């Protein structure tokens, strides 16, 4: 069952992100990550937003997003990302339509609520919860599926 | 009261991890009227409600948490000649919940504070209450025990029957409700045979007021699937009531039955409903919570209500519901065990959710009495989640 689930996630990633060898390694590492870092999350976001850019590693992708003010400057790339923060990053990256409060404020807490309303985040989850790699990939794939055509990893 | 609630909130916040605190709000506005056609505009009333909520787990595994919700409501009936404004504040939820797993197959939950509680039938007791609820779950038995007190509730937001009615002063924001002690015990056997779930419940209410009106309810229910997507739920309740000063118990009965069908078509449902509440000779079935079951405010007391209801969700953000019912009253006092046709009602509502945090609900209904008189009910509500 576990293997089937993992294979499904990898297949979903491939369907939305044409994988390079490097990005395939990142997806594989991400699946077994217990708590996703900002750098890991940033890699997927940057690869989508800037398909023409070459990112040698996850930190360079993070720095690129930071320089472009998509990620706040005071965030450490090695720090773990919360469910609320990942929701905010995903809605910005894939331009997912949110509720009225999200449209007005673009705040992460309303991005989190939007993904809860879309049932991709469990209703009992807290915004401050850490995110497993598997869950992060689920959220990323979901948001990417709402916004086609897909970019490159 | 205020100091007690503030103290509870401070303790809760100090025990919880600040980083994990979640909070939000809801603003809603309702315009509604229930009246005969000539007076429908004259009876329009508007409610504006501002709700704030906060929740936080006490541990990482979310085995324990607290949640609180309070609101301010402004009710204005400006079209009425006796125009008035009523302000109300209430703490509708303040719950501490702890899950303790004794073993993999034996799990317990403790809920302490103020929350909504319903009896097995949802017609006898269904309201906010302060108390302690213990629930134990095993694969074959679910059991719960509850003990609670009504005296800290806001009488402006709950309605239950006592011989000494609460004196209302609408200039006050919060009026303490009458003192009653509530206790209940419930055992059910989930899906024990052929997915059928039998349940038994005893509900006791003790009125602390001088010459109080005490009540006990014993309910047996059975629910489960019949075949495919067809489900049923039947229950029968023996009601006992007595004045504190007299040692005589009156008996009464509430019988409910429901047949529900969930076709695989646009998340739709269809149900046949039946409820009959009556007493013996010169006696009355009286639920604890006083709530309306019709447009013209019938309560679940000496009444027979039967009808059909349905709902459909043709697109993701649109929900349509409708129901039609016949109501008969049981006149035990004047004509023993005789029921008389009282009227027919229909209601329909449309709920639209254009964005995830905005909901608009419109509803319309009509009660046509045996005499031919018609009463119309209308409401429009807009909700924004913050």
Interface residues (C-beta under 8 A of the other chain):
Chain A: X98 X99 X100 X101 X102 X103 X110 X113 X114 X117 X118 X124 X126 X127 X128 X129
Chain B: X17 X19 X20 X22 X24 X57 X62 X355 X356 X357 X358 X384 X385 X386
